Amino acid sequence: MVSTWSNWSGAVVCRPESIVFPRTEDELSAVVRQAGEDGQTVRVVGTGHSSTGIVGTDQVLVSLDRMSGLVSADRETHRARLLAGTKIRAAGAVLLEQGLAMENMGDIDVQAIAGAVGTGTHGTGRTLGNIPSRVTDIRMVNGAGELVDCGADPELLRAARVSIGALGIFTEIELQCLPAYRLHERTWVEPFAGTMENLDARIAENRSYEFFWMPANDKTYHKVLNITTEASMAGNSKSAIGSEGERIGWSPQIIPSVRENKFHEMEYAIPAEAGPECFARVRERFLAKHAASVQWPVEYRTVAADDAMLSPHGGRASVTISLHQAAHLPYREFFEDIQPIFWEYGGRSHWGKFNTMDRAQLSAVYPEWDAFGAIRERMDPGGRFLSPYLASLFV
Ligand SMILES: Cc1cc2nc3c(=O)[nH]c(=O)nc-3n(C[C@H](O)[C@H](O)[C@H](O)COP(=O)(O)OP(=O)(O)OC[C@H]3O[C@@H](n4cnc5c(N)ncnc54)[C@H](O)[C@@H]3O)c2cc1C
């Protein structure tokens, strides 16, 4: 039965022939095999927080909402295995019960762990890699419906970490965690002038630092997080950009925000050293052409280099610059006007956020594009996971 699916922002809408919720690996394998017999493609969705074509399909859509929870946790190695459909908030809670925590998290905690891993989701911090950079093993169902453990094959794991569901459907993910830790958060607002002068010091001196430039008043909202052994201290919620104060709590309670207002987003990762110049050019064009129509802030974060083949932060310490627009307002013209600035700096788009990069552009900024393509061909020779969008990238 055809039903309508749409992503979080409403920008992507599709009508899958079926949406299936397997409970076990065997059921999932059967879904993929059946699709093969029927000549259908299969896409897998986490919580639909991406807004590119990486989920949408008019054929079979799989959700792992029923494959969720902790598989195992090792307090010696600090490694934990999660079922791939586990939501990050639930992961944070079960890990805490085991005395563990993810090294870093993104801005929200509602995504499925597999969705966050698959797109290279990241937080901020000069020494902190994206979420997939802490993945030590992945178990998945490949295009033939077979179970594959990636951990034994380092090249396969480097491909799988950021693979937008193109190699297979993850069933379990093993994460290198840290012993549970508390964070001290401090947030404040200041005039934009001074933000860039203090940038390097703030990035260097804090575990996590980010700022949001608010075009409406030309001020910046700053957030720093540092590990502390001090007792928890409640503060006002820091979800709202612009609220000032401090608080202390366990990392999964402090890092994520709640984003109640829906928005469109474009984000590019560029080499860290190009960050300030690129941001200055984005701000200049924003003020010259878009200040009247866009009130939403521009976010500036840092991410450590990793070695996943299709990681936007692969092989280079990165700065990410994100632009936002309210979900009910036009956004394409704004994003498409700013986007070429990022391309001049070798920018790599976030896999789950608006961009118009095609295969030629992507292969030019990912040195291991062809190596990934060869592994994709091996894992899914029949093209079971190739929706038209993925086919436009990989075949
Ligand atoms: C409000 C908001 C805040 C955000 N904040 C951040 C942030 O701070 N940092 C950041 O980097 N990004 C951020 N994002 C982007 C978001 O983290 C990514 O788009 C992420 O992929 C969404 O996870 P999801 O579970 O919704 O995955 P989906 O969007 O549903 O899927 C993403 C990709 O993962 C694949 N996938 C899902 N499940 C599986 C599986 N079991 N096996 C294999 N592949 C799978 C899908 O096929 C798809 O290719 C934000 C997005 C929103 C809307």
The ligand as a Tripos MOL2 file, in Angstrom:
@<TRIPOS>MOLECULE
LIG
   53    58     1     0     0
SMALL
NO_CHARGES

@<TRIPOS>ATOM
      1 C1         17.3010   19.9810   13.8880 C.3       1 LIG1
      2 C2         18.5030   19.2860   13.3090 C.ar      1 LIG1
      3 C3         19.7200   19.3830   13.9520 C.ar      1 LIG1
      4 C4         20.8520   18.7450   13.4190 C.ar      1 LIG1
      5 N1         22.0370   18.8880   14.0500 N.ar      1 LIG1
      6 C5         23.1580   18.3470   13.4900 C.ar      1 LIG1
      7 C6         24.4280   18.5290   14.0800 C.ar      1 LIG1
      8 O1         24.5900   19.1440   15.1260 O.2       1 LIG1
      9 N2         25.5060   18.0050   13.4460 N.ar      1 LIG1
     10 C7         25.3980   17.3270   12.2760 C.ar      1 LIG1
     11 O2         26.4090   16.9050   11.7290 O.2       1 LIG1
     12 N3         24.1900   17.1150   11.7150 N.ar      1 LIG1
     13 C8         23.0880   17.6080   12.2900 C.ar      1 LIG1
     14 N4         21.8740   17.3990   11.7100 N.ar      1 LIG1
     15 C9         21.7880   16.4700   10.5690 C.3       1 LIG1
     16 C10        21.4520   15.0730   11.0790 C.3       1 LIG1
     17 O3         22.2560   14.6920   12.1570 O.3       1 LIG1
     18 C11        21.6710   14.0700    9.9460 C.3       1 LIG1
     19 O4         20.8900   14.4250    8.8500 O.3       1 LIG1
     20 C12        21.3600   12.6320   10.3910 C.3       1 LIG1
     21 O5         21.6670   11.7620    9.3630 O.3       1 LIG1
     22 C13        19.9360   12.4380   10.7610 C.3       1 LIG1
     23 O6         19.7720   11.1820   11.3700 O.3       1 LIG1
     24 P1         18.4580   10.3420   11.0800 P.3       1 LIG1
     25 O7         18.3970    9.2340   12.0650 O.co2     1 LIG1
     26 O8         17.2940   11.2460   10.9900 O.co2     1 LIG1
     27 O9         18.8270    9.7370    9.6740 O.3       1 LIG1
     28 P2         18.0350    9.8420    8.3040 P.3       1 LIG1
     29 O10        18.0040   11.2510    7.9010 O.co2     1 LIG1
     30 O11        16.7550    9.1280    8.4210 O.co2     1 LIG1
     31 O12        19.0330    9.0240    7.3590 O.3       1 LIG1
     32 C14        20.3160    9.5340    7.0870 C.3       1 LIG1
     33 C15        21.1080    8.5320    6.2580 C.3       1 LIG1
     34 O13        21.4320    7.4120    7.0720 O.3       1 LIG1
     35 C16        21.0070    6.2300    6.4160 C.3       1 LIG1
     36 N5         20.6180    5.2570    7.4340 N.ar      1 LIG1
     37 C17        19.6620    5.3880    8.3800 C.ar      1 LIG1
     38 N6         19.5670    4.2360    9.0800 N.ar      1 LIG1
     39 C18        20.4880    3.3850    8.5570 C.ar      1 LIG1
     40 C19        20.8790    2.0390    8.8300 C.ar      1 LIG1
     41 N7         20.2840    1.3020    9.7820 N.pl3     1 LIG1
     42 N8         21.8600    1.4950    8.0920 N.ar      1 LIG1
     43 C20        22.4780    2.2000    7.1140 C.ar      1 LIG1
     44 N9         22.1450    3.4630    6.8070 N.ar      1 LIG1
     45 C21        21.1680    4.0440    7.5270 C.ar      1 LIG1
     46 C22        19.8400    6.6650    5.5560 C.3       1 LIG1
     47 O14        19.6140    5.7600    4.4970 O.3       1 LIG1
     48 C23        20.3450    7.9860    5.0540 C.3       1 LIG1
     49 O15        21.2330    7.7950    3.9850 O.3       1 LIG1
     50 C24        20.7320   18.0050   12.2150 C.ar      1 LIG1
     51 C25        19.5020   17.9010   11.5680 C.ar      1 LIG1
     52 C26        18.3930   18.5420   12.0980 C.ar      1 LIG1
     53 C27        17.0880   18.4520   11.3730 C.3       1 LIG1
@<TRIPOS>BOND
     1     1     2 1
     2     2     3 ar
     3     2    52 ar
     4     3     4 ar
     5     4     5 ar
     6     4    50 ar
     7     5     6 ar
     8     6     7 ar
     9     6    13 1
    10     7     8 2
    11     7     9 ar
    12     9    10 ar
    13    10    11 2
    14    10    12 ar
    15    12    13 ar
    16    13    14 ar
    17    14    15 1
    18    14    50 ar
    19    15    16 1
    20    16    17 1
    21    16    18 1
    22    18    19 1
    23    18    20 1
    24    20    21 1
    25    20    22 1
    26    22    23 1
    27    23    24 1
    28    24    25 2
    29    24    26 1
    30    24    27 1
    31    27    28 1
    32    28    29 2
    33    28    30 1
    34    28    31 1
    35    31    32 1
    36    32    33 1
    37    33    34 1
    38    33    48 1
    39    34    35 1
    40    35    36 1
    41    35    46 1
    42    36    37 ar
    43    36    45 ar
    44    37    38 ar
    45    38    39 ar
    46    39    40 ar
    47    39    45 ar
    48    40    41 1
    49    40    42 ar
    50    42    43 ar
    51    43    44 ar
    52    44    45 ar
    53    46    47 1
    54    46    48 1
    55    48    49 1
    56    50    51 ar
    57    51    52 ar
    58    52    53 1
@<TRIPOS>SUBSTRUCTURE
     1 LIG1         1 GROUP 0 **** ****
